[in-house]
């Protein structure tokens, strides 16, 4: 019975959407690659049947849009058939990007929590700092990343730190907003009860506000870890990096290797999904440790 419910409510809907995406992807690949293939056949004076023509559009070495199976083969080859120390290995490039992502995520989370605590407890910070934090996120990261790279390079700071700072910039905002909401989530009745017990501000913070903010924190961390990954990839673009998912995207664009570009995008998506899943697992463990009931 539980397996049937799992299939109906989770596997079937997700599977249906995945199949629909793949079908639309194939249709788009044929439609976008058809003009170039038609021109090739005309130049070679070749006449193909409809099925042969469709097959050619999905087997071009440098297609405008690669077919799903081309991307899947590329991902498989560069993940399992290459040494993890090779520059072409997706595992190696993902690890390079993951390193700056992890550092930026940790710093962003800590910074977000500290800012949120200050905003909740200091009225001046709430009125003066919060508007600036919101305004900071209106500046495109593509405009900020080159400035960060250039300024830090001028003082001989290169490598992981600039990319981690860009990840921190993107990841601290959702944590800040989530923690502010969480720390302010206790009801007035609960706060009054703590005052009735003559609780100190520190006790109110640790015994009421912090436990109430934990669900908000982990929800915001799921957004932050994905944003941190985006920041790490964007940080690799203006540096001319030789390794990392961003470097794979740059190399693919430079040599018109669209299959490599899409494979790098898939690798980034898988990495983001794994990071969010890890945060979810930690959130469940913390929830159980705090006495929460398993869903």
HELIX and SHEET records of a PDB file:
HELIX    1   1 UNK A    2  UNK A    6  1                                   5    
HELIX    2   2 UNK A    7  UNK A   11  3                                   5    
HELIX    3   3 UNK A   12  UNK A   44  1                                  33    
HELIX    4   4 UNK A   50  UNK A   57  1                                   8    
HELIX    5   5 UNK A   68  UNK A   80  1                                  13    
HELIX    6   6 UNK A   90  UNK A  121  1                                  32    
HELIX    7   7 UNK A  123  UNK A  136  1                                  14    
HELIX    8   8 UNK A  141  UNK A  154  1                                  14    
HELIX    9   9 UNK A  160  UNK A  183  1                                  24    
HELIX   10  10 UNK A  188  UNK A  196  1                                   9    
HELIX   11  11 UNK A  201  UNK A  204  1                                   4    
HELIX   12  12 UNK A  205  UNK A  209  3                                   5    
HELIX   13  13 UNK A  210  UNK A  237  1                                  28    
HELIX   14  14 UNK A  245  UNK A  254  1                                  10    
HELIX   15  15 UNK A  258  UNK A  289  1                                  32    
END                                                                             
